[in-house]
Every structure is written in C-alpha cells, then in structure tokens.
C-alpha cells in the first residue's frame, strides 16, 4: 500500500505540464536545458568538477607534472571548463545562481582534494613504483 502511494507521489513530483520530467543527467549533457530546480544544476556542476579533478589528477601524474605549475594549471583548466560549460553550453542565467563566481566556485575545494590525491597516487606509482 505504501509503495503505491510513494510511486504516485514520485510520478506526480516529476510530472510537469503533463509531461514527464527528463533525467538530471540527460539535461546535464543536453545543451540549453531547462533547470527548474537550481540545486539540481549545482549538483551537476559539483559532480562534473569531481570528475574533472580525477581526470586532471591522473593526467598530471602520468605526464609527471610537478609543483606549483600543476596546481595553477589545474585551477585554471578546472575553472575554465566549468565556466564554458555553464556559460556557453547550458547558457544559464548566472544571476539566478548568485553570479558567475558562485557557480564557478561550486565544489572547487573537494575537486581540488580529489585532484591532489589522484595526482600524488599516480605520480608516486609511476615514478617510484
């Protein structure tokens, strides 16, 4: 009985103007998507940034990037790609989210931590393994 009620609540929550709402990830990879829930868009920015942190960390470890140049290039690349994503690909209204700076810094520190851990592990495994 409760499962049917929960299913109906979920279906009605996802229904918008008679149409079923598309998945968050479908909208994340579709240009100019409609984001009725601001937190969903910020979650997408957060997780994209986490993936970028891991990919850049692994890449910097493989190419044996060292020092401050690696940290600065990560910061610029990470912030630049996120800015291009929300400004050119999604074309969201920045002011709805508190401005470009608020979106750009969303999840940056956790992404930086993921980057550092993956960079150190891959670099150490290749150079000293």
Secondary structure as GFF3:
##gff-version 3
##sequence-region A 1 129
A	DSSP	alpha_helix	2	14	.	.	.	ID=ss1
A	DSSP	beta_strand	15	16	.	.	.	ID=ss2
A	DSSP	beta_strand	19	20	.	.	.	ID=ss3
A	DSSP	alpha_helix	24	28	.	.	.	ID=ss4
A	DSSP	alpha_helix	38	62	.	.	.	ID=ss5
A	DSSP	alpha_helix	67	84	.	.	.	ID=ss6
A	DSSP	pi_helix	85	89	.	.	.	ID=ss7
A	DSSP	three_ten_helix	94	97	.	.	.	ID=ss8
A	DSSP	alpha_helix	100	105	.	.	.	ID=ss9
A	DSSP	alpha_helix	108	128	.	.	.	ID=ss10
###
